């Protein structure tokens, strides 16, 4: 098995755990609160820029307290996903308005 591919597969359980522990409460808050979506738009913008920088500079990112390393190719994928999330949060946080008959949470 190719070494970089094995490293990416070794990191998969950490990414899934992070999505469950951090991602699900974040999604709940983002759906309910507009100000949180505004904050996330900025956070995703910065994160996507950093991930693309790591990809373009060919910098592998070690995951603290583990032997796993995020490859530059995975940084490109994460940068793309974070940019898409930035666009979604930007639209629903800043530009989208609920109709008058729909109360905001």
C-alpha positions as CSV (number, residue, x, y, z in Angstrom):
1,X,0.0,0.0,0.0
2,X,1.2,3.5,-0.9
3,X,2.5,5.3,2.2
4,X,0.7,8.7,1.7
5,X,-2.6,6.8,1.1
6,X,-2.0,4.8,4.3
7,X,-1.5,8.0,6.3
8,X,-4.7,9.5,5.0
9,X,-6.6,6.3,5.9
10,X,-5.1,6.4,9.4
11,X,-6.4,9.9,9.8
12,X,-10.0,9.0,8.9
13,X,-11.1,7.9,12.4
14,X,-9.9,11.2,13.8
15,X,-11.8,13.2,11.2
16,X,-15.0,11.3,11.7
17,X,-14.7,11.7,15.5
18,X,-14.1,15.5,15.1
19,X,-17.1,15.8,12.8
20,X,-19.3,14.1,15.3
21,X,-18.0,15.8,18.5
22,X,-17.6,19.3,17.1
23,X,-19.6,19.4,13.8
24,X,-23.0,18.3,15.0
25,X,-23.4,20.9,17.7
26,X,-22.0,23.5,15.3
27,X,-24.6,22.6,12.7
28,X,-27.4,22.9,15.3
29,X,-26.3,26.4,16.3
30,X,-25.8,27.5,12.7
31,X,-29.3,26.5,11.8
32,X,-30.9,28.3,14.7
33,X,-28.8,31.5,15.0
34,X,-28.1,34.0,12.2
35,X,-25.2,35.6,14.1
36,X,-23.5,32.2,14.4
37,X,-23.8,31.8,10.6
38,X,-22.1,35.2,10.2
39,X,-19.3,34.1,12.5
40,X,-18.9,30.8,10.6
41,X,-18.7,32.6,7.3
42,X,-15.5,34.4,8.4
43,X,-14.1,31.3,10.1
44,X,-14.6,29.2,6.9
45,X,-13.1,31.9,4.8
46,X,-9.9,32.0,6.8
47,X,-9.7,28.3,7.1
48,X,-10.1,27.7,3.4
49,X,-7.4,30.2,2.7
50,X,-5.0,28.5,5.1
51,X,-5.8,25.1,3.7
52,X,-5.1,26.3,0.1
53,X,-1.9,27.8,1.3
54,X,-0.8,24.5,2.8
55,X,-1.6,22.8,-0.4
56,X,0.2,25.3,-2.7
57,X,3.3,25.4,-0.4
58,X,3.2,21.5,-0.2
59,X,3.2,21.5,3.6
60,X,2.1,18.4,5.4
61,X,0.2,19.1,8.7
62,X,0.8,16.8,11.7
63,X,-2.1,16.0,13.9
64,X,-1.1,16.7,17.5
65,X,-0.6,13.8,19.9
66,X,-0.9,11.2,17.0
67,X,1.3,9.9,14.3
68,X,-1.1,11.0,11.6
69,X,-0.2,13.6,9.1
70,X,-2.6,15.5,6.8
71,X,-1.2,15.5,3.3
72,X,-1.2,18.6,1.1
73,X,-3.7,16.9,-1.2
74,X,-6.1,16.5,1.7
75,X,-5.5,20.2,2.5
76,X,-6.8,21.0,-1.0
77,X,-9.9,19.0,-0.5
78,X,-10.6,20.6,2.9
79,X,-9.9,24.0,1.5
80,X,-12.5,23.4,-1.3
81,X,-15.1,22.1,1.3
82,X,-14.4,25.1,3.6
83,X,-14.8,27.5,0.7
84,X,-18.2,26.0,-0.2
85,X,-19.3,26.2,3.4
86,X,-18.1,29.9,3.5
87,X,-20.3,30.7,0.5
88,X,-23.3,28.9,2.1
89,X,-22.8,30.7,5.5
90,X,-22.2,34.0,3.8
91,X,-25.5,33.8,2.0
92,X,-27.6,32.6,4.9
93,X,-25.8,34.7,7.5
94,X,-25.7,38.1,5.7
95,X,-28.0,38.1,2.6
96,X,-30.9,35.8,3.2
97,X,-33.9,37.3,4.9
98,X,-36.8,35.3,6.4
99,X,-40.3,36.2,5.3
100,X,-42.3,38.3,7.8
101,X,-44.6,35.3,8.6
102,X,-41.6,33.1,9.6
103,X,-40.3,34.0,13.1
104,X,-36.5,33.8,13.7
105,X,-35.4,31.4,16.4
